[in-house]
Amino acid sequence: MRYLSTRGAAKPQPFTEIVLEGLAPDGGLFLPESFPRLGADELAAMHGMGYRELAFAVLSKFANDIPAADLKRLVDKTYTADIFGSGDITPVKALEPDLYLLGLSGGPSLAFKDIALQLLGNLFEYVLDKRGKRLNVVGATSGDTGSSAEYALRGKKNVQVFMLSPQGRMSAFQAAQMYSLQDANIFNIAVRGVFDDCQDIVKAISGDFAFKARHRIGAVNSINWARVAAQVVYYFKACFAVGGEVSFAVPSGNFGNVYAGHVARSMGLPIRKLIVATNENDVLDEFFRTGCYRVRKAAEVKATSSPSMDISKSSNFERYAYDLVGRDGAKLRALWEKLEREGTLDLSGTDDFRRVADTGFVSGSSTHADRVATIRRVWKDYGVMIDPHTADGVKVGLEHREQGVPLVCMETAQPAKFAETIREALGREPSRPAGFENLEKLPQRVEVMDADVGKIKHYIAAATSRSV
């Protein structure tokens, strides 16, 4: 399996060459030359597999330059009951006939991103050890990626983490999860701005190839292909658990989680619909309704009660757009240059946009009032407490539900991370897992900085030179 860039000008490379990378050298994102297709017999053979066995079967399609024994060891080390609270890893809970919740929040940071990032941490350590190299990971978070990445990489050999987050834009629990870590290889930077500012800085750093090479910069955001590949696995798990053709409702900000569903569907998994749920920052919903993808200015990005989705530039959307334009790297590059110049990508009325229907994508949006009402409804009807992002997914998913087609709603995080909204909806505190009882009272380590690429590069350069 070789990987090329969405923008068509990068040399195809194997998995272990791109696993440490963010942007490709031409500024695009890596993805496979083609998605592996699984026949009926192969899918049938996977039905009875446990999570680790299934993860190995899927990931070996994407990382086939890692010796099978090594990949199996990495998978077995990652997906354990000790780390995820259950040997099932991603349990499927039936709420009522044909309505399910896919549990994705059992990991160390209590969010779905642990499932990919715990594996990514082990892959980083494996590849760096093989090469005798160090890596400085630079990432951006709107809430959960940061803590998931830091919990996966804390104390890892040969890795330092620089995580940018928007100051004051996360829940107190989310911020404390990151800022309370005292590990010497973890550096938190709170940026005076919004998530898009953080993401733009990370992309600018990744796009400065001299700086990137000099300071050995790698990526942990969902622009890293390994994260997408790891998330593909739980679509297989859920499909097999439910049986037959299935639709998925996916809360979406940076488009990585639902894009993994697109990959699974492209591999032959019987997915009927991929339902994109946004909050008030509805860039993705607007695209799927109209064909126009319009990036919001920073002042237009709303602070909501589902803060991990307060995003107006969805990084992984570029990978999906690449498929829509027929995997034509030159055409995608021209479109993205126009998007970066004008802030708009308009495919309305084109054959490219008409292909959306063939990929199974539909969408909808949700408001704070919708989230509160959905949290109340799910608690009242099923005795299950869900977080605000999951509530966005359930609300939009039910709007697109079809008779006789099982609907799986993706859980994103545990309610404890968003106590204020839970109190408003249910008049009670969400329970906290052991070890998180007094999280917000712990000492915090964080550097507050302006959204200034030069200053943040200087900070990273100084920290990396001290670590040599």
C-alpha positions in Angstrom: 0.0 0.0 0.0 1.4 3.4 -1.0 0.2 6.8 -0.1 -0.1 9.9 -2.3 -1.1 13.5 -1.7 -4.5 15.0 -2.4 -2.7 17.7 -4.4 -1.0 15.3 -6.7 2.6 16.4 -6.5 4.2 14.2 -3.8 6.0 11.0 -4.4 4.0 7.9 -3.4 5.3 6.4 -0.1 4.6 3.4 2.2 2.8 3.7 5.5 5.9 3.9 7.7 7.2 6.9 5.7 4.0 9.0 6.2 2.9 7.9 9.7 5.0 10.6 11.4 3.9 13.3 8.9 1.3 16.0 8.8 1.0 17.7 5.5 2.5 16.2 2.4 5.4 18.1 0.8 3.0 19.7 -1.7 0.7 21.0 1.1 -1.9 18.2 0.6 -2.9 15.3 2.8 -1.8 11.7 2.4 -4.2 9.0 1.6 -4.0 5.6 -0.1 -3.6 5.3 -3.8 -6.8 3.3 -3.7 -8.9 1.9 -0.9 -8.7 -1.8 -0.5 -11.9 -3.6 -1.5 -13.1 -6.5 0.6 -15.2 -9.3 -0.9 -18.2 -11.0 0.6 -16.1 -13.9 1.8 -13.6 -11.7 3.5 -16.3 -9.6 5.2 -18.0 -12.8 6.4 -14.8 -14.1 7.9 -14.4 -10.9 9.9 -17.9 -11.1 11.4 -16.9 -13.2 14.5 -13.6 -11.4 15.3 -12.9 -9.6 18.6 -11.8 -6.0 18.5 -8.0 -6.7 18.4 -8.3 -9.4 15.7 -10.6 -7.0 13.7 -8.2 -4.1 14.1 -5.3 -6.2 12.9 -7.3 -7.4 9.9 -8.2 -3.9 8.9 -5.0 -2.1 9.7 -2.9 -4.7 7.9 -4.5 -3.5 4.7 -3.1 0.0 5.3 0.2 -0.7 7.1 1.4 -3.7 5.2 5.1 -2.5 5.3 5.1 -3.2 9.0 5.9 -6.9 9.6 2.7 -8.7 10.6 4.1 -9.9 13.9 5.1 -6.3 14.9 1.7 -4.9 13.8 -0.2 -7.5 15.8 2.0 -6.7 18.9 1.2 -3.0 18.6 -2.5 -3.7 18.2 -2.6 -6.1 21.1 -0.7 -3.6 23.3 -3.1 -0.8 22.4 -6.6 -2.4 22.7 -6.8 -3.8 26.2 -9.5 -3.8 28.8 -7.1 -2.1 31.2 -6.8 0.9 28.8 -10.4 1.0 27.5 -12.4 -0.3 30.5 -13.8 -3.3 28.5 -12.4 -6.0 26.3 -15.1 -5.0 23.9 -13.3 -1.7 23.4 -16.3 -0.1 21.5 -19.5 -1.6 23.0 -22.7 -1.3 21.0 -25.7 -0.5 23.2 -29.3 -1.0 21.9 -31.6 1.9 22.9 -34.6 0.5 21.1 -35.1 -1.7 18.0 -32.9 -0.4 15.2 -31.5 2.4 17.3 -28.0 2.0 18.8 -25.3 4.0 20.6 -21.7 3.1 19.8 -19.6 3.5 23.0 -16.3 5.2 22.1 -15.4 7.0 25.3 -13.9 4.3 27.5 -10.2 5.4 27.0 -7.9 7.3 29.3 -9.1 10.8 28.2 -12.8 9.8 28.1 -13.2 10.7 24.4 -13.5 8.8 21.1 -10.1 10.1 19.9 -8.4 7.7 22.4 -9.1 4.8 20.1 -6.9 6.2 17.3 -4.4 8.1 19.4 -3.5 5.3 21.7 -2.5 3.3 18.6 -0.7 6.3 17.1 1.4 6.8 20.2 2.6 3.2 20.0 3.2 3.5 16.2 5.3 6.7 16.8 7.4 4.9 19.4 7.8 1.9 17.2 8.9 3.8 14.1 11.2 6.2 16.0 12.9 3.4 17.8 13.5 1.6 14.5 15.1 4.8 13.0 16.9 6.0 16.2 15.1 9.4 15.8 13.2 11.9 17.9 9.9 13.6 17.1 8.3 16.8 18.2 4.6 16.6 17.7 2.7 19.8 17.1 -1.1 19.7 17.3 -4.2 21.8 17.6 -7.3 20.9 19.7 -10.8 22.2 20.0 -11.3 20.1 23.1 -10.6 16.4 23.0 -7.7 15.7 20.6 -5.3 17.5 22.9 -6.0 15.4 26.0 -6.2 12.2 24.0 -2.9 12.9 22.3 -1.2 13.9 25.5 -2.5 10.9 27.4 -1.3 8.7 24.5 2.2 10.3 24.3 3.0 11.3 27.9 6.3 9.6 28.9 6.9 8.1 25.5 10.5 7.7 24.4 11.8 10.2 21.9 8.6 12.2 21.6 7.7 15.7 22.8 4.2 17.2 22.4 3.3 20.8 21.7 -0.5 21.2 21.8 -2.2 24.5 20.8 -5.7 25.1 22.2 -8.0 28.1 22.0 -7.9 30.0 25.3 -11.3 30.0 27.1 -13.0 28.0 24.4 -13.0 24.5 26.0 -14.9 23.2 29.0 -13.1 23.5 32.4 -12.8 19.7 32.5 -11.2 19.6 29.0 -8.7 22.3 29.8 -7.8 20.8 33.1 -7.2 17.4 31.5 -4.5 18.9 29.4 -3.0 21.6 31.5 -2.7 19.5 34.7 -0.3 17.1 33.1 3.1 17.5 34.6 5.1 15.2 32.3 8.3 16.8 31.0 7.6 15.9 27.4 4.2 17.7 27.3 3.9 21.5 26.4 0.5 23.2 26.4 0.0 26.5 24.6 -3.3 28.4 25.1 -3.7 30.6 22.0 -5.6 33.9 22.2 -8.1 33.1 19.5 -10.3 30.3 18.2 -9.6 26.7 17.1 -9.1 27.7 13.5 -6.3 30.0 14.6 -4.6 27.1 16.3 -5.1 24.8 13.3 -3.8 27.5 10.9 -0.6 27.8 13.0 -0.1 24.0 13.0 -0.5 23.9 9.2 1.9 26.9 8.8 4.5 25.1 10.9 4.0 21.8 9.0 4.2 23.7 5.7 7.6 25.3 6.6 9.6 22.4 5.5 13.0 23.8 6.6 11.7 24.4 10.1 9.9 21.0 10.1 13.1 19.2 9.1 15.3 21.1 11.5 13.1 20.5 14.5 11.8 17.1 13.5 8.1 18.1 13.5 5.4 15.5 13.3 1.6 15.7 13.4 -1.0 14.1 15.7 -4.2 15.9 14.4 -6.5 14.0 12.1 -4.5 15.2 9.1 -2.3 12.2 10.2 -3.6 9.2 8.1 -2.9 6.7 10.8 -5.7 8.2 12.9 -8.2 7.8 10.1 -7.2 4.2 9.6 -7.6 3.4 13.2 -11.1 4.9 13.3 -12.2 2.8 10.3 -12.1 -0.3 12.6 -15.0 0.6 14.8 -17.3 1.0 11.8 -16.6 -2.6 11.0 -17.2 -3.5 14.6 -20.5 -1.7 14.8 -21.8 -3.0 11.4 -21.0 -6.6 12.4 -22.6 -6.2 15.9 -25.8 -4.8 14.4 -26.0 -6.8 11.2 -27.0 -6.0 7.7 -27.0 -2.5 6.1 -26.5 0.3 8.7 -26.6 4.1 8.8 -24.3 6.1 11.1 -24.9 9.5 12.7 -21.6 11.2 13.4 -21.0 14.5 15.2 -18.6 16.3 13.0 -16.1 19.2 13.3 -12.8 18.3 11.6 -14.5 15.6 9.5 -12.0 12.9 10.5 -14.5 10.6 12.3 -17.1 10.5 9.5 -14.4 10.4 6.8 -13.3 7.1 8.4 -16.8 5.9 7.7 -16.5 6.9 4.1 -13.3 4.8 3.9 -15.1 1.8 5.5 -18.0 2.2 3.0 -15.5 2.4 0.1 -13.9 -0.8 1.3 -17.2 -2.6 0.9 -18.9 -2.3 4.4 -22.7 -2.1 3.9 -23.2 1.5 5.1 -26.4 3.1 3.8 -26.0 6.7 5.1 -23.3 8.7 6.7 -25.2 11.4 8.6 -23.0 14.4 9.4 -24.2 16.3 12.5 -22.9 19.8 13.1 -23.6 22.4 15.8 -24.3 26.1 15.1 -21.0 26.2 13.3 -22.6 24.5 10.3 -20.0 24.8 7.5 -20.3 21.1 6.7 -24.1 21.0 6.8 -24.2 24.0 4.5 -21.9 22.1 2.0 -24.0 18.9 2.0 -27.2 20.9 1.5 -26.0 23.4 -1.1 -22.7 22.4 -2.5 -21.0 25.5 -1.2 -18.2 25.2 1.4 -17.8 28.6 3.0 -15.1 29.1 5.6 -16.2 31.4 8.4 -14.0 34.3 9.7 -12.7 33.9 13.3 -15.3 36.4 14.6 -18.1 34.3 13.0 -17.1 31.0 14.8 -19.6 30.6 17.6 -18.7 29.4 21.1 -21.2 26.6 21.8 -22.0 23.9 24.4 -20.5 21.3 22.0 -17.1 23.1 21.8 -15.1 20.3 20.2 -17.1 21.0 17.0 -16.6 24.8 17.0 -14.6 24.6 13.8 -15.1 26.3 10.4 -12.2 24.7 8.5 -12.5 20.9 8.5 -9.1 19.5 7.6 -10.2 16.1 6.5 -12.8 17.6 4.1 -9.9 17.9 1.6 -9.6 14.1 1.5 -13.3 13.7 0.7 -13.2 16.5 -1.9 -10.4 14.7 -3.6 -12.7 11.7 -4.1 -15.5 13.9 -5.3 -13.3 15.5 -8.0 -12.4 12.0 -9.3 -9.0 11.8 -7.4 -7.6 14.5 -9.7 -4.8 16.1 -7.7 -4.3 19.0 -10.1 -8.0 19.9 -10.0 -8.1 19.6 -6.2 -5.1 21.8 -5.9 -6.6 24.5 -8.0 -9.9 24.4 -5.9 -8.0 24.6 -2.6 -5.8 27.5 -3.8 -9.1 29.3 -4.6 -10.6 28.3 -1.3 -7.5 29.6 0.6 -7.6 32.8 -1.5 -11.4 33.5 -1.4 -12.7 31.5 1.5 -15.3 29.6 -0.6 -15.4 26.3 -2.5 -18.5 26.1 -4.7 -19.4 22.8 -6.3 -23.1 23.4 -6.6 -24.6 22.3 -9.9 -21.5 20.3 -10.8 -21.1 16.6 -11.5 -18.6 16.6 -8.6 -21.4 17.7 -6.2 -23.8 15.2 -7.7 -21.4 12.4 -6.6 -22.2 13.2 -3.0 -25.4 11.1 -3.2 -23.3 8.1 -4.4 -21.2 8.4 -1.2 -24.2 8.2 1.1 -23.6 11.5 2.9 -26.5 13.6 4.3 -26.4 16.2 7.0 -28.1 18.4 9.6 -27.4 20.9 12.4 -28.2 21.3 16.0 -28.6 24.1 18.5 -28.0 24.4 22.2 -31.7 24.0 22.8 -31.7 20.9 20.7 -28.8 19.5 22.7 -30.5 20.1 26.0 -33.8 18.6 24.8 -32.0 15.5 23.3 -30.0 14.9 26.5 -33.3 15.0 28.4 -35.0 12.7 26.0 -32.3 10.0 25.9 -32.1 10.1 29.7 -35.9 9.9 30.1 -36.6 7.2 27.5 -33.5 5.0 27.9 -31.8 5.9 31.2 -28.6 6.8 29.3 -26.7 10.0 29.9 -25.0 11.5 26.8 -22.7 14.4 26.2 -23.6 17.5 24.1 -21.7 16.4 21.0 -23.4 12.9 21.1 -26.7 14.8 21.5 -26.0 16.7 18.2 -25.5 13.3 16.5 -28.6 11.7 18.0 -30.8 14.7 17.1 -29.6 14.9 13.4 -29.5 11.1 13.1 -33.1 10.7 14.1 -34.1 13.3 11.5 -32.6 11.1 8.8 -33.7 7.7 10.3 -35.2 5.3 7.8 -37.7 2.6 8.6 -36.1 -0.8 8.9 -32.5 0.5 8.6 -30.5 0.3 11.9 -29.2 3.7 13.0 -25.9 3.7 15.0 -25.2 7.0 16.8 -21.6 7.7 17.6 -20.8 8.6 21.2 -18.0 11.1 21.3 -17.2 11.7 25.0 -18.3 11.0 28.5 -20.8 13.5 30.0 -18.5 14.3 32.9 -16.5 16.5 30.5 -19.5 18.8 30.1 -21.0 19.1 33.5 -22.5 22.5 33.0 -24.8 21.4 30.1 -25.7 18.2 31.9 -26.8 20.2 34.9 -28.9 22.4 32.7 -30.5 19.5 31.0 -31.0 17.0 33.9 -30.6 19.1 37.1 -27.9 16.7 38.3 -24.1 16.2 38.2 -22.7 13.6 35.8 -20.7 11.0 37.6 -16.9 11.1 37.2 -14.7 8.1 36.6 -12.2 7.4 39.4 -9.1 9.6 39.2 -10.9 12.6 37.8 -12.7 13.8 41.0 -10.7 17.0 41.7 -9.2 17.5 38.2 -9.9 21.2 37.9 -8.2 21.9 41.3 -4.8 20.3 40.2 -1.8 22.6 39.4 -1.7 23.5 35.8 1.1 24.1 33.3 0.2 26.2 30.3 1.8 29.0 28.3 -0.7 31.6 27.0 0.4 33.1 23.7 -0.9 35.3 20.8 -2.0 33.6 17.6 1.4 34.5 16.1 3.1 31.8 14.0 6.6 33.4 14.5 6.4 33.6 18.3 5.1 30.0 18.6 7.8 28.7 16.3 10.4 30.5 18.4 8.9 28.9 21.6 9.0 25.4 20.0 12.5 25.9 18.7 13.7 26.9 22.1 12.1 24.0 23.8 13.3 21.4 21.3 16.9 22.7 21.5 16.9 22.3 25.3 15.8 18.7 24.9 18.7 17.6 22.6 
